[in-house]
Amino acid sequence: MIALLQRVSEARVVIAGETVGEIGPGLLVLVCAEPGDTGAVGDKLLAKILKLRIFSDEQGKMNRSVQDVGGALLIVSQFTLAADTTGGNRPGFSNAAPPALGEALYDDFVQRARAAHPVVQTGRFGADMRVHLVNDGPVTIPLRMTPPTSSPL
């Protein structure tokens, strides 16, 4: 799974003029499932997101996690994170999980996030969304968790 984290002072998702998810200080988490991803991969990614020390402490050092600062999560599906731009000028998206798998993994990721963190808002899988954010810093961190590879033994 791929995630792009943006530390925000506020963020919201609007679909057809309606705000469907909105947070104050915390993380905007853009997430993309890839073929071969599993719930276990999502668990590893979520654990990393919740513990990643990208918020400032009293000395201004990035030393606190979203959990430490009581920040919220706004989780938005974004298959374009898997874009392949190696050939030509039009990106390909075959590296993203097929829609049914992508939606199942996204829903599972959100459910696990809600079980582990007190404030979780979302966008809507597959929708045409407008994402508004005020990036804090700015701080933008890419993360990728890959499924374990089989041993050749």
C-alpha positions in Angstrom: 0.0 0.0 0.0 1.1 3.5 -0.7 0.2 6.5 1.5 1.0 10.2 1.2 0.7 12.0 4.5 0.2 15.7 4.8 0.4 17.4 8.1 -2.5 19.8 8.2 -4.0 22.5 10.3 -7.4 21.6 8.7 -8.7 19.6 5.8 -12.0 18.6 4.2 -13.4 16.5 1.4 -16.3 17.8 -0.7 -18.4 15.7 -3.0 -21.0 17.4 -5.2 -21.0 20.5 -3.0 -21.4 18.5 0.3 -18.7 18.2 2.9 -18.4 14.5 3.6 -15.3 14.5 5.9 -13.6 17.3 7.8 -10.8 17.6 10.4 -8.8 20.2 12.3 -5.2 19.6 13.1 -3.9 16.2 12.1 -3.0 14.2 9.0 -4.6 14.0 5.6 -3.8 10.5 4.5 -4.1 9.8 0.8 -4.0 6.0 0.4 -3.7 3.6 -2.6 -3.9 -0.2 -2.6 -1.8 -2.2 -5.0 -2.3 -5.8 -6.3 -1.0 -8.2 -3.7 -1.8 -6.0 -0.7 -3.6 -7.5 2.2 -5.1 -6.4 5.5 -1.8 -7.2 7.2 -0.1 -4.7 4.9 -2.7 -2.1 5.8 -2.1 -2.9 9.5 1.6 -2.2 9.1 0.9 1.0 7.2 -1.6 2.2 9.8 0.8 1.4 12.7 3.6 3.5 11.0 1.2 6.4 10.3 0.0 6.5 13.9 3.5 6.4 15.4 5.4 8.5 12.8 7.0 11.5 14.7 6.2 14.4 12.3 4.6 16.8 14.7 6.7 19.4 16.6 7.5 19.1 20.3 8.0 22.1 22.7 11.5 22.7 21.1 10.1 22.8 17.6 11.6 19.4 16.7 9.6 16.8 14.8 9.3 14.4 17.8 5.6 13.7 18.3 3.1 11.5 16.5 -0.5 12.2 15.5 -1.5 10.2 18.6 0.8 12.2 20.9 -0.7 15.5 19.7 -4.3 14.3 19.6 -4.6 15.0 15.9 -7.3 13.7 13.6 -7.0 11.6 10.4 -8.7 12.3 7.1 -8.3 9.2 5.0 -8.9 9.6 1.2 -8.6 6.9 -1.4 -6.3 8.0 -4.3 -5.4 5.3 -6.9 -3.3 7.8 -8.8 -0.5 7.3 -6.2 0.3 4.1 -8.1 0.8 6.0 -11.4 3.4 4.6 -13.7 5.0 7.5 -15.6 8.0 5.6 -17.1 6.6 5.5 -20.7 5.2 8.4 -22.6 3.4 11.3 -21.2 0.2 9.7 -20.1 0.4 7.9 -16.7 -0.8 4.3 -16.5 -2.6 3.0 -13.4 -2.2 -0.8 -13.8 0.0 -0.7 -10.6 -3.1 0.2 -8.6 -5.3 -2.6 -7.2 -8.4 -3.4 -9.3 -11.4 -1.3 -8.0 -13.1 -4.1 -6.1 -9.9 -5.1 -4.2 -8.9 -1.4 -3.8 -12.3 -0.6 -2.2 -12.2 -3.6 0.1 -8.7 -2.8 1.3 -9.6 0.9 1.7 -12.7 0.1 3.7 -10.7 -2.4 5.9 -8.0 0.3 6.4 -10.6 2.9 7.5 -12.3 0.4 9.8 -9.0 -0.5 11.5 -8.0 3.2 11.8 -11.4 4.0 13.5 -10.7 1.1 15.9 -7.2 2.4 16.7 -7.7 6.2 16.7 -10.4 8.5 18.1 -11.0 10.9 15.2 -11.1 9.5 11.7 -13.0 11.1 8.8 -13.0 9.9 5.2 -13.7 10.7 1.6 -15.7 8.3 -0.5 -14.0 5.5 -2.5 -14.3 6.1 -6.3 -16.0 9.5 -6.0 -15.0 12.7 -7.7 -13.7 14.6 -4.7 -12.5 18.0 -4.0 -9.9 17.9 -1.2 -9.2 21.2 0.6 -6.3 21.4 3.0 -4.1 23.8 4.8 -0.7 22.1 4.9 1.1 22.7 8.1 4.8 23.2 7.6 4.5 22.1 4.9 5.2 18.5 5.9 4.5 15.9 3.3 5.7 12.3 3.8 5.4 9.4 1.3 5.1 5.9 2.8 5.0 2.5 1.0 4.4 -0.9 2.7 4.8 -3.9 0.5 3.5 -7.4 1.0 6.1 -9.9 2.2 7.7 -11.8 -0.6 7.7 -15.6 -0.7 10.9 -17.3 0.3 12.4 -19.4 -2.6 12.9 -22.2 -0.1 
